[in-house]
């Protein structure tokens, strides 16, 4: 995977990965994540496509201003980022929070979106893991500084190093650890809480796009879901298909919340097949008589 690139967007530094040439795929990570979550799929996809994976504001190596972290604000951020990069249209792939951002983006700025791929996406029902519900509660900002103290992080890195030397790998565990480790930084914690509270409260997810999915039946859409997702349950995927029967649904057995690292080859193949098949369908569509 290539090095991060940087640009200035309205005074804020934005970090992003940008590899390959051709039709554009925009990859959107989840909450407390970064562009690094796409490390296993970006290279293979970039052999055929131009693949752009930003660190959303408040995440990764991008700026973490005291700002608006709502889905609508992220959608505007993506529009301006694509304009800055000279991209007129893209296939939008959103994981977890990124799925909610992707749906908001297609709703606000439809001209930029060729296809929509939702992966273990937020914004499709109220259910969400209890950890996120608890962290959304008042007072969480007082507890978070002691959740990830330096001694625990140091010990955790040592254990990970030992496991690595023994050849023991857990892609899902690595994603969870990376999110946990990011909470050691105060500005990241603040941005995380602002983002979380814009979409989650103690009762679960507070926003849903299910009642708007029918507004974009012209948008080719696919949902990819890990069957064992303990953060956003798989029945949300079936709710999408019930609302929009034309949505292509791919359920991955023995996969949790992170298909892009747990089954990267399958994810790459599914994305490529979806883009290729939808392109063929568009070409075969008969012209409307004048």
Backbone torsions as a table, in degrees:
resi	resn	phi	psi	omega
1	UNK	NA	138.4	-176.8
2	UNK	-72.9	177.3	-179.1
3	UNK	-78.6	154.8	174.2
4	UNK	-63.8	143.7	172.5
5	UNK	-112.0	163.2	-176.4
6	UNK	-136.5	146.5	170.7
7	UNK	-145.7	162.7	178.8
8	UNK	-99.5	124.6	-179.5
9	UNK	-124.9	105.0	-179.3
10	UNK	54.9	37.9	176.7
11	UNK	89.8	-3.5	179.1
12	UNK	-110.5	137.3	178.3
13	UNK	-77.0	129.7	178.7
14	UNK	-117.8	125.7	175.6
15	UNK	-97.7	142.1	-179.4
16	UNK	-158.6	156.9	171.2
17	UNK	-103.1	141.3	-177.3
18	UNK	-148.0	104.5	-175.4
19	UNK	-134.5	150.3	174.0
20	UNK	86.3	-179.7	-178.4
21	UNK	-139.6	156.4	177.6
22	UNK	113.1	-155.6	178.9
23	UNK	-57.8	142.9	-170.5
24	UNK	-93.9	135.6	169.4
25	UNK	-115.9	127.1	177.9
26	UNK	-106.6	118.7	-176.7
27	UNK	-103.1	124.6	-177.0
28	UNK	-116.7	120.5	-176.8
29	UNK	-79.5	175.7	-178.9
30	UNK	-95.1	-176.6	-178.4
31	UNK	-64.5	136.6	-177.1
32	UNK	63.6	17.4	177.7
33	UNK	-106.2	-164.0	178.1
34	UNK	-162.0	-179.6	177.8
35	UNK	-60.3	-20.9	-177.8
36	UNK	-65.9	-17.3	178.6
37	UNK	-65.5	-17.7	-178.8
38	UNK	-96.9	11.0	-171.4
39	UNK	-57.3	-32.6	-175.2
40	UNK	-85.7	-15.0	-178.2
41	UNK	-111.0	-18.9	-174.0
42	UNK	-65.7	-44.4	-179.8
43	UNK	-60.5	-54.5	178.6
44	UNK	-58.0	-41.2	-180.0
45	UNK	-67.3	-34.1	-175.9
46	UNK	-71.9	-9.5	174.6
47	UNK	-69.9	-20.1	-176.5
48	UNK	-123.3	-23.5	-174.7
49	UNK	-130.0	163.0	166.1
50	UNK	-86.7	121.2	-173.8
51	UNK	-115.6	123.0	-179.8
52	UNK	-117.2	126.3	-179.2
53	UNK	-132.0	99.3	180.0
54	UNK	-83.4	156.0	160.2
55	UNK	-84.7	112.4	178.4
56	UNK	-58.3	153.1	176.6
57	UNK	-53.2	138.4	-177.9
58	UNK	86.4	1.8	-175.2
59	UNK	-133.3	154.8	173.2
60	UNK	54.9	-130.1	-177.8
61	UNK	-99.6	6.7	174.7
62	UNK	-79.6	165.7	179.8
63	UNK	-62.8	155.5	-179.4
64	UNK	-128.5	66.5	-176.4
65	UNK	-72.6	162.5	170.3
66	UNK	-79.6	95.4	-165.1
67	UNK	-149.6	-169.6	179.8
68	UNK	-87.3	121.4	179.5
69	UNK	-116.3	32.8	176.7
70	UNK	-78.2	165.8	177.7
71	UNK	-60.4	-38.9	178.9
72	UNK	-63.4	-39.8	178.7
73	UNK	-66.7	-40.3	176.9
74	UNK	-63.2	-37.7	179.8
75	UNK	-63.3	-42.7	177.0
76	UNK	-64.2	-41.0	176.8
77	UNK	-56.0	-44.7	-178.8
78	UNK	-67.2	-41.0	177.2
79	UNK	-58.4	-46.8	-178.7
80	UNK	-68.7	-34.0	177.2
81	UNK	-65.2	-45.9	179.3
82	UNK	-63.6	-38.7	176.1
83	UNK	-60.4	-44.0	-179.1
84	UNK	-63.4	-33.7	-179.2
85	UNK	-89.5	1.5	177.8
86	UNK	72.5	30.4	-178.1
87	UNK	-105.5	122.4	-178.5
88	UNK	-89.2	-34.2	-178.6
89	UNK	-148.4	154.0	-179.4
90	UNK	-155.1	157.7	164.9
91	UNK	-84.9	125.0	-174.2
92	UNK	-99.8	123.1	178.5
93	UNK	-116.6	120.6	-177.9
94	UNK	-124.9	128.1	177.8
95	UNK	-106.0	129.9	174.9
96	UNK	56.7	-120.2	174.9
97	UNK	-53.8	-38.5	179.9
98	UNK	-59.3	-28.6	176.0
99	UNK	-68.7	-41.2	175.6
100	UNK	-62.4	-42.0	177.0
101	UNK	-62.7	-42.6	-179.2
102	UNK	-61.3	-44.2	179.2
103	UNK	-65.0	-39.7	177.1
104	UNK	-63.8	-38.9	-180.0
105	UNK	-63.9	-45.1	179.7
106	UNK	-66.0	-29.8	179.1
107	UNK	-74.5	-44.0	-177.3
108	UNK	-80.0	-37.1	-172.1
109	UNK	-131.9	63.2	-172.3
110	UNK	-61.8	-27.6	-176.9
111	UNK	-65.4	-19.1	-178.4
112	UNK	-86.5	-9.6	-166.4
113	UNK	-111.4	119.1	176.1
114	UNK	-87.7	-43.8	-178.4
115	UNK	-147.6	159.9	-179.7
116	UNK	-127.3	128.0	176.3
117	UNK	-124.3	118.7	-179.1
118	UNK	-104.4	128.1	-177.5
119	UNK	-123.0	112.3	-177.3
120	UNK	42.9	53.2	-165.9
121	UNK	-81.8	145.1	167.0
122	UNK	-78.2	172.1	174.0
123	UNK	80.0	22.2	-177.5
124	UNK	-128.8	15.6	-179.2
125	UNK	161.6	168.7	-174.0
126	UNK	-79.5	-23.0	-171.5
127	UNK	-67.7	138.0	174.2
128	UNK	-160.8	155.7	-177.3
129	UNK	-57.5	151.4	-176.5
130	UNK	-66.4	-27.1	179.4
131	UNK	-59.8	-46.4	-179.8
132	UNK	-67.9	-35.2	177.5
133	UNK	-62.7	-44.2	-178.8
134	UNK	-65.9	-40.9	-178.8
135	UNK	-70.0	-20.2	178.4
136	UNK	-78.5	-12.6	-174.1
137	UNK	-72.6	154.2	175.5
138	UNK	-57.8	138.8	179.2
139	UNK	95.4	-8.6	-179.7
140	UNK	-61.4	-29.2	-179.8
141	UNK	-65.3	-22.2	177.9
142	UNK	-80.7	-28.1	-178.5
143	UNK	-87.7	-32.2	-171.9
144	UNK	-60.2	-35.4	178.7
145	UNK	-60.4	-25.3	-179.7
146	UNK	-98.7	-0.3	178.3
147	UNK	-72.7	-38.6	-175.7
148	UNK	-125.7	66.5	-179.8
149	UNK	-72.5	153.9	-177.7
150	UNK	-52.9	-42.6	-179.8
151	UNK	-60.3	-38.1	179.2
152	UNK	-67.6	-41.4	178.7
153	UNK	-63.7	-41.9	178.8
154	UNK	-62.5	-45.1	178.7
155	UNK	-63.7	-40.2	179.7
156	UNK	-63.9	-40.9	178.1
157	UNK	-64.9	-36.9	178.8
158	UNK	-64.2	-44.5	178.6
159	UNK	-63.4	-42.7	178.3
160	UNK	-60.5	-39.5	179.3
161	UNK	-63.8	-42.8	178.1
162	UNK	-60.7	-47.2	179.9
163	UNK	-60.4	-40.1	179.5
164	UNK	-62.0	-41.9	179.2
165	UNK	-66.3	-27.3	177.9
166	UNK	-85.8	-0.7	180.0
167	UNK	78.4	16.6	179.9
168	UNK	-94.3	115.9	-177.5
169	UNK	-122.7	141.4	174.6
170	UNK	-137.0	94.2	-179.0
171	UNK	-56.4	-41.0	180.0
172	UNK	-64.5	-43.1	178.9
173	UNK	-63.2	-36.1	178.5
174	UNK	-63.1	-41.8	178.8
175	UNK	-63.6	-43.6	179.9
176	UNK	-64.6	-42.2	179.3
177	UNK	-63.4	-42.6	-179.7
178	UNK	-61.2	-39.5	177.8
179	UNK	-65.9	-45.5	179.9
180	UNK	-60.8	-44.3	-177.8
181	UNK	-62.8	-32.8	-177.7
182	UNK	-65.7	-20.7	-178.1
183	UNK	-72.5	-6.5	176.2
184	UNK	-68.9	-20.3	-177.9
185	UNK	-94.2	126.5	-173.8
186	UNK	-62.0	-44.5	-178.5
187	UNK	-66.3	-33.9	176.4
188	UNK	-66.6	-42.3	178.1
189	UNK	-59.2	-45.4	-178.1
190	UNK	-63.8	-43.3	179.0
191	UNK	-66.4	-38.6	178.3
192	UNK	-60.4	-46.5	-178.1
193	UNK	-66.2	-38.0	176.6
194	UNK	-63.1	-42.8	179.2
195	UNK	-65.7	-49.0	-177.7
196	UNK	-58.4	-47.3	-175.0
197	UNK	-71.8	-12.3	175.2
198	UNK	-78.4	-15.4	-176.2
199	UNK	-131.4	-12.5	-174.8
200	UNK	-135.2	141.9	166.9
201	UNK	-133.4	-169.5	-173.7
202	UNK	-64.8	-17.6	179.7
203	UNK	-89.7	-8.4	179.7
204	UNK	125.1	-154.9	179.3
205	UNK	-67.4	133.6	-174.5
206	UNK	-101.4	-3.5	178.9
207	UNK	-128.2	147.4	179.1
208	UNK	-145.2	138.0	178.3
209	UNK	-101.9	2.7	-175.8
210	UNK	-57.4	-37.4	-176.7
211	UNK	-78.0	-1.2	178.4
212	UNK	-117.1	-4.5	-177.5
213	UNK	-60.3	-33.5	-177.4
214	UNK	-68.9	-14.4	-179.0
215	UNK	-72.8	-17.7	-178.9
216	UNK	-124.3	51.8	178.6
217	UNK	-66.7	-15.2	176.3
218	UNK	-80.8	-7.9	-178.2
219	UNK	-90.2	111.9	175.9
220	UNK	-58.4	125.8	-171.9
221	UNK	-133.1	138.8	174.7
222	UNK	-132.3	142.7	174.2
223	UNK	-116.7	128.2	175.4
224	UNK	-114.1	131.1	-174.9
225	UNK	-142.8	137.6	171.1
226	UNK	-78.2	125.9	-175.3
227	UNK	-61.8	-28.8	-175.9
228	UNK	-101.4	25.0	-178.9
229	UNK	-64.4	118.3	178.6
230	UNK	-94.8	-5.5	-179.8
231	UNK	-94.2	-51.0	176.6
232	UNK	-128.3	105.5	-168.5
233	UNK	-64.9	154.7	-173.0
234	UNK	-66.0	-20.7	-180.0
235	UNK	-66.3	-15.7	172.6
236	UNK	-65.3	-34.1	178.1
237	UNK	-65.0	-42.2	179.2
238	UNK	-67.1	-30.3	176.4
239	UNK	-64.7	-36.6	176.8
240	UNK	-61.2	-48.6	-177.7
241	UNK	-66.2	-33.1	177.2
242	UNK	-66.7	-38.1	179.4
243	UNK	-74.0	-40.6	-180.0
244	UNK	-128.0	88.8	-177.0
245	UNK	-59.4	-19.2	179.4
246	UNK	-78.0	-10.3	-179.3
247	UNK	-68.4	131.4	175.5
248	UNK	-78.1	128.0	-176.3
249	UNK	-117.2	127.4	179.1
250	UNK	-126.1	110.9	178.9
251	UNK	-100.8	125.7	-177.7
252	UNK	-101.3	113.4	-179.8
253	UNK	-67.7	149.6	177.2
254	UNK	59.5	27.6	178.3
255	UNK	-121.7	140.4	-179.7
256	UNK	-96.7	-132.8	-171.7
257	UNK	-82.9	-8.6	-172.3
258	UNK	-126.4	68.4	-179.8
259	UNK	-56.3	-31.6	-175.4
260	UNK	-67.5	-20.1	174.9
261	UNK	-111.3	-23.7	-179.9
262	UNK	-81.2	-36.0	178.7
263	UNK	-138.7	62.2	-173.0
264	UNK	-61.0	-39.4	-178.5
265	UNK	-63.3	-42.5	178.9
266	UNK	-63.8	-39.9	179.5
267	UNK	-64.2	-44.7	178.4
268	UNK	-60.0	-46.4	-178.9
269	UNK	-63.1	-41.1	179.8
270	UNK	-65.4	-43.9	179.4
271	UNK	-63.0	-46.4	-179.0
272	UNK	-62.9	-45.0	-179.3
273	UNK	-64.2	-39.8	-179.7
274	UNK	-64.9	-46.0	179.3
275	UNK	-63.7	-44.5	-178.0
276	UNK	-66.0	-43.7	-177.5
277	UNK	-69.5	-37.8	178.9
278	UNK	-70.7	-33.5	175.8
279	UNK	-64.4	-41.7	179.2
280	UNK	-64.9	-40.9	179.3
281	UNK	-63.3	-38.6	179.4
282	UNK	-65.1	-38.7	-179.8
283	UNK	-67.8	-37.8	-177.2
284	UNK	-78.4	-13.5	-178.7
285	UNK	-61.0	122.5	-178.2
286	UNK	-66.4	146.4	-179.9
287	UNK	-68.4	144.0	177.9
288	UNK	-74.0	129.0	-179.9
289	UNK	-59.5	144.4	178.0
290	UNK	-73.9	NA	NA
